[in-house]
């Protein structure tokens, strides 16, 4: 079987199955509209730790522990762990994975990391290199603010286009058992640079990458947006979401209500986050609660999950570099095997 | 075929082949003992660019261009590019890959990145997800010093255990044609934390991970060090190299002269680099010149390539965290197919 379709889409011969999934979040996220979908909500964002970095590390460890416990999966069953985060040199993931006795592969796709880790985990399983693999990612408002913008104590003003980094982590354990949800396609994106240099407007910087990957995926697979119950980008926020809709509208394609952005779902209008939510933990915690729950309950049969990442750092922004974006997309199927074939 | 051996080793069913490889380095590296193995030596470490970050980006682009040109491989033949580096949020790799029209997957394993990228590229090819994939990584003395230690202008003294970050980049293009060198095994490591907190003694922090991965690989495959012409770690330097030898000696295994560290090969004794060389570009430029050249010429038949990474950042060191290490190992076979079966 040819596992490549068109330009970039990978089709799994035996779609790996989601054995278990979990997400843990901070206090503000736990007060938002998705509060009932999280496995654990911290009422103190230090998570009882002495530094923000240790707190974020705790989030990753807890998300994975919850996923293992919910699925009744012994820790030693996980053969390969793929993890990444926003903090310099991926230390949250490295520190969070210290206790694991399995192979560790660090991945980086900024806020698209969940799709990269999950997509690679699926290729390793479908390729015969693992029977159980896990993907984990996280973000924390306080580690991200300190590193990318200002110390919290500075109290800087946020422009209307800025987004609020989610404090949260999501973990998915993939395996080979014959039960939905399945992961059926992975379309790893290319780097798209639209020349945006404003680090307070990430949605605009990443939207062209989302459009490119979704369009390529539809062409590669001969599908259209209406073949999916729902399409989720990761953390484009209001501005990026609107840009993606506009791009498709110019092609004569109306995405409509089936297209939502995780960055617009996790916080309510009254929570004062300006253009929406962001961070690796945004897409990850919406996927590992809201989306996978609905795929399991049968409310969704088929979902496109397409988180985006802004591939910059604080030095590159200071040096006036533009912000390259990337988007990796995955198809998750909730229907029983055999009923989930492509319609096109 | 079962592609997993023992605890962690992945065995390729149809070992992917090295289609081409290249490395480019800075001035100091070009004055060292391996000077004749590099494809290009810059006599100015700015590489004609306006920032150190742009210079390192240039190194990655040039290494890949040299590899494509040497192999007569059209750029559009590369379907997936895996890249990573030491700079915050992997920006060198993201910026360096901006012109590529292929899928981009960011990887992070600190100085073990070349083995992670190459190993994953091989799983994607052997798994049927690509026919041509590339792995690229780099480091630059000036970007690393500024980020991890002090601005160059500060002129800080370096302790005897410190290592010198290599200015260089290596690129390997893997494919499916039936010609050596082949990549036959990939053993992705676990995170090993020996409790070292001295960021000026990376060799000691990483050596336990190298020992763990090599020992696991030998057990998984039923091989011994003498089944390999040569065993290379990435950038342990003199101190880490000695620790690895000691660990094996305690098990009754003498590694002897067949075990070398890339960090002890790239600079001469007279080049005043203290404990040796380091950086993603160290293992990558030794692999893409010295090692692969000897596998092609037939001087080496079978090599273990096992670079290590120190998974820390400057914040974690300031917070007193210990330095977790990781080591991923690969087997490269120079002999014609069929003659390169495992002896054990």
Contacts between the chains, C-beta under 8 A, distances in Angstrom:
chain1	res1	chain2	res2	distance
A	1	B	128	7.3
A	2	B	128	7.6
A	3	B	127	7.4
A	3	B	128	4.2
A	3	B	129	5.3
A	4	B	79	7.3
A	4	B	128	8.0
A	4	B	129	6.7
A	4	B	130	7.1
A	8	B	79	7.6
A	8	B	102	7.6
A	8	B	103	5.2
A	10	B	129	4.9
A	13	B	128	7.4
A	51	B	319	5.7
A	53	B	315	6.4
A	53	B	316	6.8
A	53	B	319	6.8
A	79	B	4	7.3
A	79	B	8	7.6
A	80	B	188	6.7
A	84	B	106	8.0
A	84	B	108	6.9
A	86	B	89	7.2
A	87	B	313	7.1
A	87	B	315	7.8
A	88	B	88	4.4
A	88	B	89	7.2
A	88	B	313	4.2
A	88	B	314	7.3
A	88	B	315	6.8
A	89	B	86	7.2
A	89	B	88	7.2
A	89	B	108	7.0
A	89	B	110	6.7
A	89	B	311	6.8
A	89	B	312	6.7
A	89	B	313	4.1
A	90	B	108	4.8
A	90	B	311	7.2
A	91	B	311	6.6
A	91	B	312	6.6
A	91	B	313	5.0
A	91	B	315	7.5
A	91	B	316	5.1
A	91	B	321	7.9
A	94	B	191	6.2
A	94	B	311	3.6
A	94	B	312	7.9
A	94	B	324	5.3
A	94	B	326	7.7
A	95	B	311	7.8
A	95	B	316	7.4
A	95	B	321	7.0
A	95	B	324	6.8
A	97	B	191	5.4
A	98	B	191	5.2
A	98	B	193	5.4
A	98	B	324	5.7
A	100	B	190	6.8
A	100	B	191	7.1
A	101	B	190	6.0
A	102	B	8	7.6
A	102	B	190	6.5
A	103	B	8	5.2
A	103	B	187	8.0
A	103	B	188	3.7
A	103	B	189	6.5
A	103	B	190	6.3
A	104	B	188	7.2
A	104	B	189	7.0
A	104	B	190	6.0
A	104	B	191	5.2
A	104	B	326	6.3
A	105	B	107	7.2
A	105	B	109	7.5
A	105	B	116	6.0
A	105	B	120	7.0
A	105	B	188	5.9
A	106	B	84	8.0
A	106	B	107	6.6
A	106	B	108	3.8
A	106	B	109	5.5
A	106	B	116	7.2
A	106	B	311	7.5
A	107	B	105	7.2
A	107	B	106	6.5
A	107	B	107	6.0
A	107	B	108	6.9
A	108	B	84	6.9
A	108	B	89	7.0
A	108	B	90	4.7
A	108	B	106	3.8
A	108	B	107	6.9
A	108	B	108	5.0
A	109	B	105	7.5
A	109	B	106	5.4
A	110	B	89	6.7
A	116	B	105	6.0
A	116	B	106	7.2
A	120	B	105	7.0
A	120	B	120	6.8
A	123	B	123	6.8
A	123	B	124	6.0
A	123	B	127	5.6
A	123	B	129	5.4
A	124	B	123	6.0
A	124	B	127	7.5
A	126	B	127	6.5
A	127	B	3	7.4
A	127	B	123	5.6
A	127	B	124	7.5
A	127	B	126	6.5
A	127	B	127	2.4
A	127	B	128	6.9
A	127	B	129	7.0
A	128	B	1	7.2
A	128	B	2	7.6
A	128	B	3	4.2
A	128	B	4	8.0
A	128	B	13	7.5
A	128	B	127	6.9
A	129	B	3	5.2
A	129	B	4	6.7
A	129	B	10	4.9
A	129	B	123	5.4
A	129	B	127	7.0
A	130	B	4	7.1
A	147	B	315	7.9
A	187	B	103	8.0
A	188	B	80	6.6
A	188	B	103	3.7
A	188	B	104	7.2
A	188	B	105	5.9
A	189	B	103	6.5
A	189	B	104	7.0
A	190	B	100	6.8
A	190	B	101	6.0
A	190	B	102	6.4
A	190	B	103	6.3
A	190	B	104	6.0
A	191	B	94	6.2
A	191	B	97	5.4
A	191	B	98	5.2
A	191	B	100	7.0
A	191	B	104	5.2
A	193	B	98	5.5
A	311	B	89	6.8
A	311	B	90	7.3
A	311	B	91	6.6
A	311	B	94	3.6
A	311	B	95	7.8
A	311	B	106	7.6
A	312	B	89	6.7
A	312	B	91	6.6
A	312	B	94	8.0
A	313	B	87	7.1
A	313	B	88	4.2
A	313	B	89	4.1
A	313	B	91	5.0
A	314	B	88	7.3
A	315	B	53	6.4
A	315	B	87	7.8
A	315	B	88	6.8
A	315	B	91	7.5
A	315	B	147	7.9
A	316	B	53	6.8
A	316	B	91	5.1
A	316	B	95	7.4
A	319	B	51	5.7
A	319	B	53	6.8
A	321	B	91	7.9
A	321	B	95	7.1
A	324	B	94	5.3
A	324	B	95	6.8
A	324	B	98	5.7
A	326	B	94	7.7
A	326	B	104	6.3
